[in-house]
Amino acid sequence: MTISSSLNAGVAALKANANRLATISDNIANSSTFGYKRVETDFHSMVTSGQGGSYSAGGVRTTSQRMVDQRGPLVTTSNSTDLAVRGRGMLPVRPSSQVGNNSNEMLLTTTGSFRTNEEGYLVTESGLVLLGWPAAPDGTIPPVSRDTPAALEPIQLSVNQLSGAPTTQMNLRMNLPATATDAGAPGDVQPLSVEYFDNLGKSESIDIELIPTVPASGSSNEWTMVLRDSASGSAIIGEYTLTFTDNRTAGGTLASVTPVSGGAYDPATGSVMVNVAGGPVEVNIGLIGDADGITQLSDTFAPVSITRDGSAVGTMTSVQVDENGYVYALYDTGVSRRMYQIPLADVPNPNGLTALDSQTYAPSRESGTFFLWNAGEGPTGDLVSFAREESTTDVATELTSLIQTQRAYSSSATVIQTVDEMLQETTNLKR
């Protein structure tokens, strides 16, 4: 019984070391594979109880575990949609064969080189499509369920896509010359033209006339602001009387805004609403008593800052992904538009994920349920573009383990050979 158990233990040792050799071989073979997670093989003794002072060898068994929670170093690339996770968390992907099948399948990976295919999907060479939440037209991400992939969609971008947005708001920050409202001033009109984009992406303008009120004596500190729309044949779309204070604490700021025509002035936002040919536009001129708006100081007319939303029709030229997972399309007009948000999936036990081909993983009972986080929030790290994650294999360590495994295998074979010789001697006793 003891000799037989020794033989079984030797066979078990051969098998255990063969398993370890297989994982070492896999690790070395994938030492240059981006995103590869090395596999570790652990040995566990098997103990059997002896009777009557005898000892029976129990042998050994092995378990192998892929170390998904280990992270490899990041290397820089030249592709903006080469992505890697710096820290905890994984990218959601789906096989390209499942696109268009109403599939909710979601796999996970820590890195990928994504490029647009013939249909505009961001896909790796191994056929994995990147998933994300689509943004609303205003760039916001609607509320979504974070414990299911149902709201995730394959990210699709078209390099031939045309995009434009109408102007709905503009901000006027300028200084009017206080000397223009003094008695005897020439009463010169200060013109200003502000470009906006209509509903079809065409360039139009709101032409503004700023007319000082010149009194017979003293200073009026009053101006008339007339707004005309070029798309409406230069028709007046708003006229307002602006008065400015000259007190010591708030001198030069707006004291009152009185509408003559057009929308009412909202003192809470500092805006007036005017209607151009394509619809309403909110024009912000500043709050009452606030220096960050239209002011009247000194003797210089100075448009300090004129901003507005909207954009002309442009062609998408490139794609960028920021550290929070937001995907932006950049256009030749110089504007950018938020298209998607890429979440990062996290599970309680990453090493319990089921390993699949192409460095992808699937949630399992051992990994626990996943949750989709915003990149850089909660336990997850941030997203790095122009980067790939290298393999976690250290070739020097694996070669050292290979030598140890070879010696252990040779020793186990010697045990079997020795047992065979002892059994032969036992057989010879019969002769």
FENSULDA-V200343 format. One line per field, one symbol per residue. ss: DSSP state (~ for helix, > for strand, _ for the rest). A space follows every 50 residues. Layout:
ss: ???
This chain:
ss: _~~~~~~~~~~~~~~~~~~~~~~~~~~~~_________>>>>>>>_____ _________>>>>>>>_______>>>_____>>>>>___>>>>>>~~~__ ______>>>_>>>_>>____>>>____>>>>>>>________________ __>>_>_____>>>>___>>>>>>>>_~~~~>_______>>>>>>>>___ __>>>>>>>>>>______>__>>>>>>>>~~~__>>>>>>>>>>______ ___>>>>>>>>___>>____>>>>>>__>>>>>>__________>>____ _>>>>>>>__>>>>>>>>>>>____>>>>>>____>>>>>>__>>>>__~ ~~_>>>___>>>_______>>>>________>>>>_>>>_____~~~~~~ ~~~~~~~~~~~~~~~~~~~~~~~~~~~~___
